[in-house]
Amino acid sequence: MNQSIESILVPTDGSEGAQKGTRRGIDLAEKVGADLHVLSVVDSREIEPSLSSLDDADRTNREGVYEKRAERAIDSVTNPARSQLSGRITTAIEWGIPFQEIADYVERRGIDLVVMGTHGRTGLERYLIGSVTEKLLRTVDVPVVAVPPDADEIELGEGEYGDILLPTDSSEPAEAAIDWGISLAKVYDATVHTVYSVDTSRFVSVEETGEIYDSLEKAGESALERVRKRATAADISVAGSLGTGPAAQMILTYSDEHDIDMIVMGTHGRSGINRYLIGSVTESVLRSADVPVCCVPMEDQ
């Protein structure tokens, strides 16, 4: 099944970290001919205390300063985008809690994909994911391409994803990511790399490890074969590999050794308590990857 990308949202606060994501979003929108939505959120939690003591006139003036800052952040995206895109460009400024306003915008506008940097001005930038990105991943029902600060700089119109890594473990979240990984590979004429980790580290006894290794290896080969078949049916080149050890470390090592351009992974479900879980492997990869990671949520159960 091909995943249609008709609208892409790039949130921005004008920071260097946000710009990493916006450039990738513009580039992808050009590649697929999607409409681009640019959203800047004024974080009301940060400014409300400073506004509460002002009279109406001064409050209005101060709010105008924040509005102008948000407008400049949007202009830094739309000015270069206009020379690149054939689709529509829609802009918006919202006031509120950033991740909530972004999620509301996604639902209200029927956004297909969010592309954003993992480090912005809002929240504690010292965290490797970034608080806005992390909270958004736990909330939205559409894929989010998280672009880390160490990702390569790209020139608009020249972004390439020649090698896409699609880890699998036979779980529902992993299965949900396959269609998106293959669709993105088709857009960029990329090779899909699929990996499965035979991780016996949680089994403490040698006897237990020996007994279960063969079954895990068999399950891994079956999972890899499913990805191979779906990629081949879409006329996509595919390479599969079994590995050993903790899954997140294996994924990151494979990515480095094979010059992967993007990792596509599933997150947990969108209903019940699972709505608030990213998944330990995906979260570990997000915190350490130096390439964009496309996080794909499961469909509602």
For each residue, the residues with C-beta under 8 A, 3 or more apart:
1: 179
2: 179 183 186 234
3: 112 179 180 183
4: 112
5: 8 28 32 34 112 113 183
6: 34 35 112
7: 34 35 36 37 109 110 111 112 113
8: 5 25 28 29 34 35 36 37 111 112 113 114 115
9: 25 37 38 39 102 105 106 109 111 113 114 115
10: 21 22 25 26 36 37 38 39 77 114 115 116
11: 18 21 39 40 41 98 102 114 116 132
12: 15 18 19 21 22 38 39 40 73 74 76 77
13: 18 40 41 70 73 98 120 121 122
14: 18 19 40 69 70 72 73 76 121
15: 12 18 19 117 119 120 121
16: 19 20 119 149
17: 20 21 117 118 119 120 121 125 130 149
18: 11 12 13 14 15 21 22 73 116 117 119 120 121
19: 12 14 15 16 22 23 76 117
20: 16 17 23 24 117 119 147 148 149 151
21: 10 11 12 17 18 24 25 115 116 117 118 145 146 147
22: 10 12 18 19 25 26 38 76 77 115 116 117
23: 19 20 26 27 153 154 156 159
24: 20 21 27 28 115 145 147 151 154 159 292
25: 8 9 10 21 22 28 29 36 115 116 145
26: 10 22 23 29 30 36 77 80 81 84 85 156
27: 23 24 30 31 84 154 156 157 158 159
28: 5 8 24 25 31 32 34 113 115 145 159
29: 8 25 26 32 33 34 35 36 81 85 87
30: 26 27 33 84 85 86 156 157
31: 27 28 159 187 188
32: 5 28 29 187
33: 29 30 86 87
34: 5 6 7 8 28 29 87 112 113
35: 6 7 8 29 87 88 89 90
36: 7 8 10 25 26 29 81 85 87 88 89 90
37: 7 8 9 10 89 90 91 92 105 109 111
38: 9 10 12 22 74 77 78 81 89 90 91 92
39: 9 10 11 12 91 92 93 94 101 102 105
40: 11 12 13 14 70 71 73 74 92 93 94
41: 11 13 70 93 94 95 96 97 98 101 102 122
42: 47 66 67 69 70 93 94 95 96
43: 46 47 96 97 98 122
44: 47 48 95 96 97
45: 48 97
46: 43 122
47: 42 43 44 50 51 62 66
48: 44 45 51 52
49: 52
50: 47 53 54 62
51: 47 48 54 59 62 63
52: 48 49
53: 50
54: 50 51 58 59 62
55: 58 59
56: 59 60
57: 60 61
58: 54 55 61 62
59: 51 54 55 56 62 63
60: 56 57 63 64
61: 57 58 64 65
62: 47 50 51 54 58 59 65 66
63: 51 59 60 66 67
64: 60 61 67 68
65: 61 62 68 69
66: 42 47 62 63 69 70
67: 42 63 64 70 71 93
68: 64 65 71 72
69: 14 42 65 66 72 73
70: 13 14 40 41 42 66 67 73 74 93
71: 40 67 68 74 75 93
72: 14 68 69 75 76
73: 12 13 14 18 40 69 70 76 77
74: 12 38 40 70 71 77 78 91 93
75: 71 72 78 79
76: 12 14 19 22 72 73 79 80
77: 10 12 22 26 38 73 74 80 81
78: 38 74 75 81 82 89 91
79: 75 76 82
80: 26 76 77 83 84 156
81: 26 29 36 38 77 78 84 85 89 156
82: 78 79 85 89
83: 80 156
84: 26 27 30 80 81 156 157
85: 26 29 30 36 81 82 89
86: 30 33
87: 29 33 34 35 36
88: 35 36
89: 35 36 37 38 78 81 82 85
90: 35 36 37 38 109
91: 37 38 39 74 78
92: 37 38 39 40 105
93: 39 40 41 42 67 70 71 74
94: 39 40 41 42 101 104 105
95: 41 42 44 101
96: 41 42 43 44 100 101
97: 41 43 44 45 100 101
98: 11 13 41 43 101 102 120 122 123 132
99: 102 103 131 132 135 136 139
100: 96 97 103 104 139
101: 39 41 94 95 96 97 98 104 105
102: 9 11 39 41 98 99 105 106 114 132 136 140
103: 99 100 106 107 136 139 140
104: 94 100 101 107 108
105: 9 37 39 92 94 101 102 108 109 111
106: 9 102 103 109 111 114 140 141 142
107: 103 104 110 140 141
108: 104 105
109: 7 9 37 90 105 106
110: 7 107
111: 7 8 9 37 105 106 114 142
112: 3 4 5 6 7 8 34 142
113: 5 7 8 9 28 34 142 143 144 145
114: 8 9 10 11 102 106 111 136 140 142 143 144 145
115: 8 9 10 21 22 24 25 28 144 145 147
116: 10 11 18 21 22 25 120 132 133 136 144 145 146 147
117: 15 17 18 19 20 21 22 120 130 133 146 147 148 149
118: 17 21 128 129 130 133 146 147 148 149 286
119: 15 16 17 18 20 125 130 148 149
120: 13 15 17 18 98 116 117 123 125 130 132 133
121: 13 14 15 17 18 125
122: 13 41 43 46 98 131 132
123: 98 120 127 130 131 132
124: 127 131
125: 17 119 120 121 130
126:
127: 123 124 130 131 134
128: 118 286 287 288
129: 118 133 134 146 283 286 287
130: 17 117 118 119 120 123 125 127 133 134
131: 99 122 123 124 127 134 135
132: 11 98 99 102 116 120 122 123 135 136
133: 116 117 118 120 129 130 136 137 144 146
134: 127 129 130 131 137 138 278 286
135: 99 131 132 138 139
136: 99 102 103 114 116 132 133 139 140 144
137: 133 134 140 144 146 267 278 286 295
138: 134 135 275 276 277 278
139: 99 100 103 135 136 275
140: 102 103 106 107 114 136 137 144 297
141: 106 107 270 297 300
142: 106 111 112 113 114 297
143: 113 114 180 294 295 296 297
144: 113 114 115 116 133 136 137 140 294 295
145: 21 24 25 28 113 114 115 116 262 292 293 294 295
146: 21 116 117 118 129 133 137 286 292 293 294 295
147: 20 21 24 115 116 117 118 151 292
148: 20 117 118 119 151 289 290 291 292 293
149: 16 17 20 117 118 119
150: 290
151: 20 24 147 148 290 291 292
152: 291
153: 23
154: 23 24 27 158 159
155: 158 159
156: 23 26 27 30 80 81 83 84 159
157: 27 30 84
158: 27 154 155
159: 23 24 27 28 31 154 155 156
160: 188 261
161: 164 184 185 188 190 261 262
162: 188 189 190 191 261
163: 190 191 193 258 259 260 261
164: 161 181 184 185 188 190 191 192 193 260 261 262 263 264
165: 193 194 195 251 254 255 258 260 262 263 264
166: 177 178 181 182 192 193 194 227 263 264 265
167: 174 194 195 196 197 247 251 263 265 281
168: 174 175 178 194 195 196 223 224 226 227
169: 174 196 197 223 247 281
170: 174 175 219 222 223
171: 174 175 266
172: 175 176 266 269 298
173: 176 177 265 266 267 268 269 279 282 296 297 298
174: 167 168 169 170 171 177 178 223 265 266
175: 168 170 171 172 178 266
176: 172 173 179 180 266 296 297 298 299
177: 166 173 174 180 181 264 265 266 294 296
178: 166 168 174 175 181 182 226 227 230
179: 1 2 3 176 182 183 230
180: 3 143 176 177 183 184 264 294 296
181: 164 166 177 178 184 185 192 264 294 296
182: 166 178 179 185 186 192 230 231 234 236
183: 2 3 5 179 180 186 187
184: 161 164 180 181 187 188 190 262 264 294
185: 161 164 181 182 188 189 190 191 192 231 234 236
186: 2 182 183 189 234 235 236
187: 31 32 183 184
188: 31 160 161 162 164 184 185
189: 162 185 186
190: 161 162 163 164 184 185 236 237 261
191: 162 163 164 185 236 237 238 239
192: 164 166 181 182 185 227 231 236 237 238 239
193: 163 164 165 166 238 239 240 241 254 258 260
194: 165 166 167 168 224 227 228 231 238 239 240 241
195: 165 167 168 224 240 241 242 243 250 251 254
196: 167 168 169 220 221 223 224 240 241 242 243
197: 167 169 220 243 244 245 246 247 250 251
198: 213 216 217 220 242 243 244
199: 202 216 244 245 246 247 250
200: 203 209 212 213 216 244
201: 245 246
202: 199
203: 200 208 209 212
204: 208
205: 208 209
206: 209 210
207: 210 211
208: 203 204 205 211 212
209: 200 203 205 206 212 213
210: 206 207 213
211: 207 208 214 215
212: 200 203 208 209 215 216
213: 198 200 209 210 216 217
214: 211 217 218
215: 211 212 218 219
216: 198 199 200 212 213 219 220
217: 198 213 214 220 221 242
218: 214 215 221 222
219: 170 215 216 222 223
220: 196 197 198 216 217 223 224 242
221: 196 217 218 224 225 242
222: 170 218 219 225 226
223: 168 169 170 174 196 219 220 226 227
224: 168 194 195 196 220 221 227 228 240 241 242
225: 221 222 228 229 240
226: 168 178 222 223 229 230
227: 166 168 178 192 194 223 224 230 231 238 240
228: 194 224 225 231 232 238 240
229: 225 226 232 233
230: 178 179 182 226 227 233 234
231: 182 185 192 194 227 228 234 236 237 238
232: 228 229 235 236 238
233: 229 230
234: 2 182 185 186 230 231
235: 186 232
236: 182 185 186 190 191 192 231 232
237: 190 191 192 231
238: 191 192 193 194 227 228 231 232
239: 191 192 193 194
240: 193 194 195 196 224 225 227 228
241: 193 194 195 196 224 254
242: 195 196 198 217 220 221 224
243: 195 196 197 198 250 254
244: 197 198 199 200 250
245: 197 199 201 249 250
246: 197 199 201 249 250
247: 167 169 197 199 250 251 281
248: 251 252 280 281 284 285 288
249: 245 246 252 253 284
250: 195 197 199 243 244 245 246 247 253 254
251: 165 167 195 197 247 248 254 255 263 265 281 285
252: 248 249 255 256 285 288 289
253: 249 250 256 257
254: 165 193 195 241 243 250 251 257 258 260
255: 165 251 252 258 260 263 289 291
256: 252 253 260
257: 253 254
258: 163 165 193 254 255
259: 163
260: 163 164 165 193 254 255 256 263 291
261: 160 161 162 163 164 190 291 292
262: 145 161 164 165 184 291 292 293 294
263: 164 165 166 167 251 255 260 285 289 291 292 293 294
264: 164 165 166 177 180 181 184 293 294 296
265: 166 167 173 174 177 251 279 281 282 285 293 294 295 296
266: 171 172 173 174 175 176 177 279 282 295 296 297 298
267: 137 173 277 278 279 282 295 296 297 298
268: 173 274 275 277 278 279 297 298
269: 172 173 272 274 275 297 298 300 301
270: 141 274 275 297 298 299 300 301
271: 274 275 300 301
272: 269 275
273: 276 277
274: 268 269 270 271 277 298
275: 138 139 268 269 270 271 272
276: 138 273
277: 138 267 268 273 274
278: 134 137 138 267 268 282 283 286 295
279: 173 265 266 267 268 282 283
280: 248 283 284
281: 167 169 247 248 251 265 284 285
282: 173 265 266 267 278 279 285 286 293 295
283: 129 278 279 280 286 287
284: 248 249 280 281 287 288
285: 248 251 252 263 265 281 282 288 289 293
286: 118 128 129 134 137 146 278 282 283 289 293 295
287: 128 129 283 284
288: 128 248 252 284 285
289: 148 252 255 263 285 286 292 293
290: 148 150 151
291: 148 151 152 255 260 261 262 263
292: 24 145 146 147 148 151 261 262 263 289
293: 145 146 148 262 263 264 265 282 285 286 289
294: 143 144 145 146 177 180 181 184 262 263 264 265
295: 137 143 144 145 146 265 266 267 278 282 286
296: 143 173 176 177 180 181 264 265 266 267
297: 140 141 142 143 173 176 266 267 268 269 270
298: 172 173 176 266 267 268 269 270 274 301
299: 176 270
300: 141 269 270 271
301: 269 270 271 298
